[in-house]
Amino acid sequence: MVMKPRSAARRRHLPNSPFNADPAPAVERFAVGERVTHDKYGLGRIVGAEEAAVVVDFGSLQVRVVSPFDKLSKL
């Protein structure tokens, strides 16, 4: 008698399961003209805003900061 390997059972999706991953946090939005601070560059002003990046003028240089904006915060 030959035994066949048992196929893996399909897992059911449970929408209320506590093991589901948390939803992605909301992306912070910045508007042109807002004052911000950066951990490395200091105080600056938003001069350009895109969906996933902002351009910040820090006085002596302009830096494009890409999302997630961990080191950038509003004042």
N, C-alpha and C positions, 0 to 999 in steps of 0.2 A: 504494500500500500504506500503510495507516494503522497506526502502532505504538501499542499500548496501553501506558499507564504500568504499570510493574511494581508490584504491591502489596507493601507492606512485609512482610517475613517476621516471624513471631511469634518472640519471644525465648524460649528455653527457660529454665526456672528451674533453676538448679544449686544445690542446698542447701549444697554444700561450697565454693562460690566464694569466693575471697578478697576479692571486691568487694562482698559482701553487707554491709549495715550492721550495726554491732555491736548486740547486744541492749541494750535500755534498762537503765541501772544500777538496782540495787535501791533502793527508797525506804527511807530510814532511818526506823526506828520509835522513837518516844519513849513512855515510860510516865508516867502521872500521878505526880508526886512527884520525878521526876528533876531533878537540878541541871544547868543548861545555861549556856552563855555565848553571847552574840550580839555581832557585830562593832559594832553601833551602840548597843545598849541595855545591854550588860554582863552581869552575873550575874543569873540568874533561876531560877525553879522552874516546871516544867510543872504547870498546874492543870487542863488539859483537853486531850484528845487525840481527834482524828477521823481519818478515812482519809487526807485530804489536807491537814490543817492541825493546828496545836497552839496552845493558848492558854498564854502564858507570863506569869507574875507577876514583874515586875522591881522590886517594892517600891512605887514611886510610881505605876506604871501597869501595866495588863495589855495585852498585844499578841497579836493573832492572827497567827501566822506561817504562810504558805501554802507548800506543797511546790513546788519543791525547796528543801530547807533548806540553802542554800549558806552563809548567814552564821550558822547555828545549829549548835553542836556540844556534845556531851556532855562532862561533866567526869569 
